[in-house]
Structure formats: C-alpha cells, structure tokens
Amino acid sequence: MNTKSSATGSWLPVALMVLAAAILASHPAPAFARKSVKEKPYALIFGTVYGPDNRSVYGVKVKIRPAAGKKAKWELTSDHRGEFAQRVPAGEADYVVWADVKTRKGTPPPEAKVHIQNDEREDVGLHLTE
C-alpha cells in the first residue's frame, strides 16, 4: 500500500514548471540566438500582368530599371496569378517597369512608370495587347 498521499505528489511538476519559466524569463536569449543584423528599409513594386482579354497572364518576363538608367536592373517572371514583386531601395526614386514581350512592329512593349516616395508598396498593372 502506498503511504504517500496523492496531493503531495501532484504539486512537484507544477512547481518545477513555474521555476523553469521564472529562470527563462529572467535571462535573455544567448548572443547567437539574437538577430544581430538589422534589415535595411525597402520599398516594394508589386504588379500584375494582364492579357488582351483582361485576365492575368502567367510566365511573362518583367523588367525594372531606374528611370535614369538604360538597362534593366531586375528581371522577374509573373507567377500563376500573373503577379510579380520586387524590393527596391527605400527613398525617393522613379522606376520604369515593362513586359519583355514581342509586339507588332512600331508598338512599344507595355510599360508603366512608378514613383517611390519612401519605404512603401506601389502597385502597377501591365496590359498586353494582341
């Protein structure tokens, strides 16, 4: 027959958990577990590519360049929802976004101008012609 009462044995696990929680709360995380690298602020250019039927288009190559530049700095591909997203440096800047598709002679590919003010998200839509 067990001479210990059941009430005295049930408080021990609870007391140990309270003690462990108090110890963990009073000590900060070790240095290797802390995030030491601060993420730089950024702006986001988010867009959707639409076809001639106004439905989103998958697999279209999208290029982005600073307005003052001549060459594309970023190249993306639209996803299954026709969407793309690119982080750009925060701060005031202008960008040109265009779809890299073949068009009829004399018609430029669809493009959009984007103005970024600071660390914000700017949405753009690119509409392809037939």
N, C-alpha and C positions, 0 to 999 in steps of 0.2 A: 504494500500500500504506500502511496506517495504522501509524505508528511508535509510537503510544501503546499501552500495554498496557491490557487491559480491566479489570484490577484497580484501576488508579489512578483511573479514571473512575467507578467504582461507589460509592465512599465519599463523594463530594461531596454527593449528595442526602440521604444519611443524616445527614451532619454538619450540613447546613442545617436539617433537621427537628429534630435534637437542640437546636441553638442556638435555634430559634424556640420550642420547648417551654420551654426554660430562661428565655427572656425573658418569655413569657406567665405562667409560674408565679411569677416574682419581682415582677410588677407587678399590683396589684389592679385590678379592673374599674373603668372610669370612673364618675364620680358619677351620670351619667344612667342607667347600666345597673343600678345598685344599687337594690334595693327599699327605699325610704325610708319607706313608710307601713306601720306595724305593724297587723296585723289585730286587731280587738278580739275578746276571747273571747266565745263564744256557746254556747248550748245548742240542741239540736235536738229538735223534736217531730216524730216520724215515725209515720205511721199508715196503716191500710188500711181501706177501706170495704167491708163485706160485705153482700150482698143476703139476702133471706129464705131462699134456697137455700144459704147459706154460701159463695157464690162471690164473688170480688172484683167490684166494680162500677165501671165507667168513667164519668167525666163528672159525678160528684156534687159539688156545691158544698159545701165545708167551711169553717166559720168558726171563728176562735180569738179569744178575748178573755181579758184578765187576770180572775181570779176576782172581784176587787173592782170591775171595770168593768161597764158595762151594754151597751155597743156592741162589735161585733166590731172588732178591730184589724187582723186579717189575714183575707183571703178567698182560698181556694185551690180547685182543681178536681182531683179524683182522676184519675190517669193510666190508661193501658191495663191496668195491673196492679192498679188500684184504690188505688194508693198516693199519699200526699201527704207533703210535708216542709216545715217552716217553722223558720227560725232565730229564736230569741228571745234576749233579753239573758241573759247568764250571771248567776247569783246565785239565791238562794232566792226562789221565786215559785210561785204557783198559777195555773193556766190552765183554762179550760173550752173544750172542743173539741166541736163539734156539726155534724151534717149538715143542710144547709139544704134539706129536702125537705118536701113536703106529706104530712101524716099525717091519719088519721081524726080526727074531732072529739074533743077531750078527751085525745088522746095526744100527749105532747110529742115533739119530734124526738129521735132518739138522740143522746146526748151522753156525754162522758167527762171526768172531772176529772184533771188532770195536775199533779204536783208536781215542780218542778225544784229540785235542790239546788245545783248549780254549773254548770260547763260540761260537760254530759253529754247523752246521747241518751236520750230517753224514748219508748217505743213504745206506741201506743194502737190499739185496734180499734173501729170504729163498725159496729154491726149494725143494718141497716134491717129494719123489719117490713113486712108486706104492705100 
